[in-house]
Amino acid sequence: MKKRFVIIGTIVILVCVGLCGCQIKDCPSPDSGQVIPIGCIGHKEYYNKTIMIHSQFLI
């Protein structure tokens, strides 16, 4: 019986942690000067514009 509660608890925690990462953020306009997430570049307001991509590797 205790093993069943541990398994159910583990599944509930994993689902909660997984759903916490599902946040939809608005994409800033290209002229705002803000950092634009890579997922926003596919929008039609960025078509035919020059995009500079900067990356930072964290260890």
QUIDA-V16222 format. One record per backbone hydrogen bond with DSSP energy under -0.5 kcal/mol. NH is the residue of the N-H (numbers start at 1). CO is the residue of the C=O. E is the energy in kcal/mol with one decimal. If there is no record, write none. Layout:
BEGIN
nh:NH co:CO e:E
nh:NH co:CO e:E
END
This chain:
BEGIN
nh:5 co:1 e:-1.5
nh:6 co:2 e:-2.0
nh:7 co:3 e:-2.1
nh:8 co:4 e:-2.6
nh:9 co:5 e:-2.6
nh:10 co:6 e:-2.2
nh:11 co:7 e:-2.2
nh:12 co:8 e:-2.4
nh:13 co:9 e:-2.3
nh:14 co:10 e:-2.3
nh:15 co:11 e:-2.3
nh:16 co:12 e:-2.4
nh:17 co:13 e:-2.6
nh:18 co:14 e:-2.3
nh:19 co:15 e:-2.2
nh:20 co:16 e:-1.3
nh:21 co:17 e:-0.6
nh:21 co:18 e:-0.7
nh:22 co:19 e:-1.3
nh:23 co:21 e:-1.4
nh:25 co:23 e:-0.6
nh:32 co:29 e:-1.6
nh:37 co:35 e:-0.5
nh:40 co:37 e:-1.9
nh:41 co:38 e:-1.0
nh:43 co:40 e:-1.4
nh:46 co:43 e:-1.9
nh:47 co:44 e:-0.8
nh:49 co:46 e:-1.2
nh:53 co:51 e:-0.5
nh:54 co:52 e:-0.6
nh:58 co:56 e:-0.6
END
